[in-house]
Amino acid sequence: MSYIKTALRGIAAAALLAGTGSVAIAQEYTFKMHQFLPAQASVPRLILDVWADRVEADSDGRIKIDRYPAMQLGGRPPELVDQVIDGVADIVWTLPGYTPGRFPRAEVFEMPFIMSNGEDTSRAYWRYAEKNMMDKDFAELKILGTWVHGPGLIHSKEPITSVSDLNGVKLRAPTRVINKLFTDMGATTIGMPVPAVPEALSKGVIDATVIPWEVTTALKVSELVENHTTWPGNALYTATFIWAMNKDKYEALPDDLKKVIDDNSGEEFSAFAGRVMQEADQPALEFAQERGNNIIDLSDEQIAEWKEAAAPIETWWVEEMTDAGLDGQALLDEAKALIEEASQ
């Protein structure tokens, strides 16, 4: 259908320009979309494909997006940022934290107990990125969206209720900040991209992992462990994501197609993505419950212990940013203020 529409546009344009010796030919643009999860996982199915479908429809078929899940274009998840910069892929979804130290300002949204919910925190993250990151950390990218997942939790082979239960536990965490958090609490942390989690659990490389509920079904985590520790009404941690496009490919588009990309991206899309990720937590939780797994909802008193143990991370991060020449305290205060503002 898109080919027919393109051909008709070309004929019409040629007719309009008849006698001038000029022939206008409508162009099509095909982009490679690359990410690390299986196609059936909630994020590609409910967020990334939705974005791609809307862009294709709103461009009247002039833009086509080929989808490559589960690293089908090659490489490892930490390489996705360079892939989109170098043009191996045109659009990628990844975690800034997969490349430690490269996007320091984004780490502030991974502070323990900082988030409100996926939607509002993602909206705050976009506003923060617009002000602090687009011409700095993200200068080589065309950022389409920034969001966080719902409240993070621990999935473990043995029950974990108190901070002391982490002692000696081999625990997978996704980013530098979250690794630091759990290391300081006594765990033996092992950094790895999320696709490596199932094999690591099944082979005993790790005893536990921190990931949101929504991805546990695609990774079969609830079939590999029986215990799930949650902080009701709180978020021990969350991880940040970026949805990015090759900057040159975006700039090469005509203005009307840039508008199609822009209209489907930005703050509202980021908030949508954060909301959908958190909403996808519920079916995964219900699956674990149906299996009879042990869902550990910590009490307010237990949560207070975890908050006290996690509190030094903010001081550590502010000092790290200060040493790097950034005003870490100002960034932390701004992120908190933006989350509060977005949550009203």
C-alpha positions as CSV (number, residue, x, y, z in Angstrom):
1,M,0.0,0.0,0.0
2,S,2.8,2.5,0.9
3,Y,4.4,1.8,-2.5
4,I,1.2,2.6,-4.4
5,K,0.7,5.8,-2.4
6,T,4.3,6.8,-3.1
7,A,3.9,6.2,-6.8
8,L,0.7,8.2,-6.9
9,R,2.4,11.1,-5.1
10,G,5.2,11.0,-7.7
11,I,2.8,11.1,-10.6
12,A,0.8,14.0,-9.1
13,A,4.0,16.0,-8.5
14,A,5.3,15.3,-12.0
15,A,2.0,16.5,-13.4
16,L,2.1,19.7,-11.4
17,L,5.7,20.4,-12.6
18,A,5.1,19.5,-16.2
19,G,6.8,21.8,-18.7
20,T,9.5,22.8,-16.3
21,G,11.7,19.9,-16.9
22,S,11.6,18.9,-13.2
23,V,10.4,15.7,-11.8
24,A,9.6,15.3,-8.1
25,I,9.8,11.8,-6.6
26,A,8.4,11.1,-3.2
27,Q,10.8,9.4,-0.9
28,E,10.4,6.6,1.6
29,Y,12.5,6.1,4.7
30,T,13.2,2.8,6.3
31,F,14.7,2.7,9.8
32,K,16.1,-0.2,11.8
33,M,14.8,-0.4,15.3
34,H,17.0,-2.4,17.7
35,Q,16.5,-3.5,21.3
36,F,17.4,-6.3,23.7
37,L,14.2,-8.0,24.7
38,P,12.2,-10.7,22.9
39,A,9.4,-9.3,20.7
40,Q,6.7,-10.7,22.9
41,A,8.0,-8.9,26.0
42,S,5.8,-6.1,27.3
43,V,8.0,-3.1,26.4
44,P,8.4,-3.9,22.7
45,R,4.8,-5.1,22.3
46,L,3.1,-2.4,24.3
47,I,5.4,0.6,23.9
48,L,8.0,0.4,21.1
49,D,5.8,-1.3,18.5
50,V,3.0,1.1,19.4
51,W,5.3,4.1,18.7
52,A,6.5,2.5,15.4
53,D,3.0,1.7,14.3
54,R,1.9,5.3,15.0
55,V,4.8,6.8,13.1
56,E,4.2,4.6,10.1
57,A,0.5,5.5,10.1
58,D,1.0,9.2,10.7
59,S,3.6,9.4,7.9
60,D,1.1,7.9,5.5
61,G,3.4,5.0,4.9
62,R,6.4,7.1,3.9
63,I,8.3,5.9,7.0
64,K,8.8,2.2,7.5
65,I,10.3,0.8,10.7
66,D,11.9,-2.6,10.7
67,R,11.9,-4.2,14.1
68,Y,14.9,-6.2,15.4
69,P,14.2,-7.5,18.9
70,A,16.6,-9.5,21.1
71,M,19.8,-8.0,19.6
72,Q,19.1,-9.5,16.2
73,L,21.4,-6.9,14.5
74,G,24.3,-8.3,16.7
75,G,26.3,-7.0,19.6
76,R,25.4,-6.8,23.3
77,P,22.9,-4.5,25.0
78,P,25.7,-2.1,26.3
79,E,26.6,-1.5,22.6
80,L,23.2,-0.1,21.6
81,V,24.1,3.5,22.2
82,D,27.2,3.3,20.0
83,Q,25.1,1.3,17.4
84,V,22.6,4.2,17.0
85,I,25.4,6.8,17.0
86,D,27.3,4.9,14.3
87,G,24.3,4.0,12.2
88,V,24.4,0.2,12.8
89,A,20.8,0.8,14.0
90,D,18.6,3.8,13.4
91,I,16.5,3.7,16.6
92,V,17.4,1.9,19.9
93,W,15.9,1.4,23.3
94,T,18.4,0.9,26.1
95,L,19.5,1.8,29.6
96,P,21.9,4.6,30.1
97,G,23.3,2.6,33.0
98,Y,24.5,-0.1,30.7
99,T,27.4,2.2,29.9
100,P,28.5,3.4,33.4
101,G,29.8,6.9,33.6
102,R,28.6,7.9,30.1
103,F,25.3,9.5,31.2
104,P,25.9,10.6,34.8
105,R,23.0,13.0,35.1
106,A,20.5,10.3,34.4
107,E,21.6,8.3,37.4
108,V,19.8,10.7,39.8
109,F,16.4,9.0,38.9
110,E,17.8,5.7,40.2
111,M,18.2,7.0,43.7
112,P,16.5,4.7,46.3
113,F,12.9,5.7,47.2
114,I,13.0,8.7,44.9
115,M,10.3,7.8,42.4
116,S,6.5,8.2,42.8
117,N,5.2,6.1,40.0
118,G,6.2,5.2,36.5
119,E,4.1,7.8,34.7
120,D,4.9,10.8,36.8
121,T,8.6,10.0,37.3
122,S,9.0,9.5,33.6
123,R,7.4,12.9,32.9
124,A,9.8,14.4,35.4
125,Y,12.7,12.6,33.8
126,W,11.9,14.0,30.4
127,R,11.6,17.6,31.8
128,Y,14.9,17.1,33.6
129,A,16.6,15.7,30.5
130,E,15.4,18.6,28.3
131,K,17.0,21.1,30.7
132,N,20.1,19.2,31.7
133,M,21.0,16.5,29.2
134,M,20.0,17.1,25.6
135,D,23.0,19.2,24.7
136,K,25.4,17.4,27.2
137,D,25.0,13.7,27.9
138,F,22.7,13.1,25.0
139,A,24.4,15.5,22.5
140,E,25.2,12.7,20.0
141,L,21.6,11.4,20.0
142,K,18.2,12.4,19.0
143,I,16.3,11.5,22.1
144,L,12.7,10.4,21.5
145,G,11.8,9.3,25.0
146,T,13.1,9.0,28.6
147,W,11.3,6.9,31.1
148,V,11.6,4.6,34.2
149,H,9.9,1.3,35.1
150,G,7.5,0.7,38.0
151,P,8.8,0.2,41.5
152,G,11.7,-2.3,41.5
153,L,11.7,-5.4,43.6
154,I,13.9,-8.4,44.5
155,H,13.3,-11.9,43.0
156,S,15.2,-14.5,45.0
157,K,15.7,-18.2,45.6
158,E,15.6,-17.6,49.4
159,P,13.3,-15.2,51.1
160,I,14.6,-11.7,51.8
161,T,12.9,-9.5,54.3
162,S,15.6,-7.6,56.2
163,V,18.7,-5.9,54.9
164,S,20.8,-8.6,56.6
165,D,19.2,-11.3,54.5
166,L,21.3,-9.9,51.6
167,N,24.6,-10.9,53.2
168,G,26.4,-13.1,50.8
169,V,23.6,-13.2,48.2
170,K,24.8,-13.1,44.6
171,L,22.5,-10.5,43.2
172,R,22.2,-9.2,39.7
173,A,21.7,-5.4,39.3
174,P,21.5,-3.4,36.1
175,T,23.4,-0.2,36.7
176,R,26.3,1.4,38.7
177,V,24.0,3.1,41.2
178,I,21.9,0.1,41.9
179,N,25.0,-2.2,42.2
180,K,26.4,0.3,44.7
181,L,23.1,0.3,46.7
182,F,23.0,-3.5,47.1
183,T,26.7,-3.9,47.6
184,D,26.6,-1.5,50.5
185,M,23.7,-3.5,51.9
186,G,25.8,-6.7,51.9
187,A,25.0,-8.4,48.7
188,T,27.6,-9.7,46.2
189,T,26.4,-7.8,43.2
190,I,27.0,-8.9,39.6
191,G,26.2,-6.5,36.8
192,M,24.7,-7.9,33.7
193,P,22.1,-6.9,31.0
194,V,18.6,-8.3,31.7
195,P,18.6,-10.9,28.9
196,A,21.4,-12.8,30.8
197,V,19.3,-13.2,33.9
198,P,17.5,-16.5,33.2
199,E,20.7,-18.4,32.4
200,A,22.5,-16.9,35.4
201,L,19.7,-17.9,37.7
202,S,19.4,-21.4,36.3
203,K,23.2,-22.0,36.5
204,G,23.6,-20.6,40.0
205,V,25.7,-17.7,38.9
206,I,23.3,-15.5,40.8
207,D,20.8,-16.2,43.6
208,A,18.6,-13.2,43.1
209,T,17.9,-10.4,40.7
210,V,16.3,-6.9,40.8
211,I,14.0,-6.3,37.9
212,P,10.4,-4.9,37.6
213,W,7.5,-7.4,37.6
214,E,6.6,-6.6,33.9
215,V,9.6,-8.4,32.4
216,T,9.5,-11.5,34.6
217,T,7.1,-13.4,32.4
218,A,9.2,-13.0,29.2
219,L,12.3,-14.1,31.2
220,K,10.5,-16.8,33.1
221,V,11.9,-15.4,36.4
222,S,8.9,-16.5,38.4
223,E,9.6,-20.1,37.3
224,L,13.2,-19.9,38.3
225,V,12.8,-18.4,41.8
226,E,10.0,-18.6,44.3
227,N,10.4,-15.4,46.4
228,H,9.6,-11.8,45.5
229,T,10.2,-8.9,48.0
230,T,8.2,-5.7,47.5
231,W,8.0,-2.3,49.3
232,P,4.3,-1.5,49.1
233,G,3.7,2.2,48.4
234,N,7.5,2.7,47.9
235,A,10.2,2.0,45.4
236,L,13.5,0.8,46.6
237,Y,14.9,1.5,43.2
238,T,14.0,2.1,39.5
239,A,16.1,2.1,36.4
240,T,16.1,4.7,33.6
241,F,15.7,4.1,29.9
242,I,16.3,6.1,26.7
243,W,14.6,5.8,23.3
244,A,17.0,7.3,20.8
245,M,17.4,7.9,17.1
246,N,20.5,8.4,14.9
247,K,20.8,12.2,14.8
248,D,21.9,12.4,11.2
249,K,19.0,10.2,10.0
250,Y,16.5,12.4,11.9
251,E,18.1,15.6,10.5
252,A,17.9,14.2,6.9
253,L,14.1,13.9,7.1
254,P,11.9,16.6,5.5
255,D,10.2,18.9,8.0
256,D,6.8,17.2,7.8
257,L,8.3,13.8,8.7
258,K,10.4,15.3,11.5
259,K,7.1,16.5,12.8
260,V,5.7,13.0,12.7
261,I,8.6,11.8,14.7
262,D,8.4,14.7,17.2
263,D,4.6,14.5,17.6
264,N,4.9,10.8,18.6
265,S,7.8,11.4,21.0
266,G,8.8,13.6,23.9
267,E,7.1,14.2,27.3
268,E,3.7,12.6,26.6
269,F,5.2,9.5,25.1
270,S,7.7,9.2,27.9
271,A,4.9,9.4,30.5
272,F,2.9,6.9,28.5
273,A,5.8,4.5,28.4
274,G,6.4,4.8,32.1
275,R,2.7,4.2,32.8
276,V,2.4,1.2,30.5
277,M,5.5,-0.4,32.0
278,Q,4.0,-0.1,35.5
279,E,0.6,-1.3,34.4
280,A,2.3,-4.4,32.9
281,D,3.5,-5.3,36.4
282,Q,0.1,-6.5,37.5
283,P,-0.3,-9.5,35.1
284,A,3.2,-10.7,35.9
285,L,2.5,-10.4,39.7
286,E,-0.7,-12.4,39.2
287,F,1.2,-15.1,37.3
288,A,3.6,-15.5,40.2
289,Q,0.7,-15.6,42.6
290,E,-1.0,-18.3,40.5
291,R,2.1,-20.4,40.7
292,G,2.0,-20.2,44.5
293,N,5.2,-18.1,44.8
294,N,6.0,-16.3,48.0
295,I,5.1,-12.6,47.6
296,I,6.8,-10.8,50.5
297,D,5.1,-7.4,51.1
298,L,7.3,-5.6,53.6
299,S,5.6,-3.8,56.5
300,D,6.1,0.0,57.2
301,E,8.5,-0.9,60.0
302,Q,10.6,-3.2,57.7
303,I,10.6,-0.6,55.0
304,A,12.0,2.0,57.4
305,E,15.0,-0.3,58.0
306,W,15.6,-0.4,54.2
307,K,15.3,3.4,53.9
308,E,17.8,3.9,56.6
309,A,20.3,1.5,55.0
310,A,19.7,3.1,51.5
311,A,20.1,6.7,52.7
312,P,23.9,7.0,52.2
313,I,23.6,6.4,48.5
314,E,22.4,10.0,47.9
315,T,25.4,11.4,49.7
316,W,27.8,9.1,47.8
317,W,26.2,10.1,44.4
318,V,26.4,13.8,45.2
319,E,30.0,13.5,46.1
320,E,30.7,11.5,42.9
321,M,29.1,14.1,40.7
322,T,30.9,16.9,42.6
323,D,34.2,15.2,41.9
324,A,33.2,15.0,38.2
325,G,32.7,18.7,38.1
326,L,28.8,18.6,38.3
327,D,26.6,20.1,41.0
328,G,25.2,16.8,42.2
329,Q,23.1,18.3,45.0
330,A,21.4,20.8,42.6
331,L,20.7,17.9,40.2
332,L,19.3,15.8,43.0
333,D,17.1,18.6,44.3
334,E,15.8,19.4,40.9
335,A,14.9,15.8,40.1
336,K,13.0,15.5,43.4
337,A,11.2,18.8,42.7
338,L,10.2,17.7,39.2
339,I,8.9,14.4,40.4
340,E,6.8,16.2,43.1
341,E,5.6,18.7,40.5
342,A,4.6,15.9,38.0
343,S,2.9,14.0,40.7
344,Q,0.4,16.7,41.7
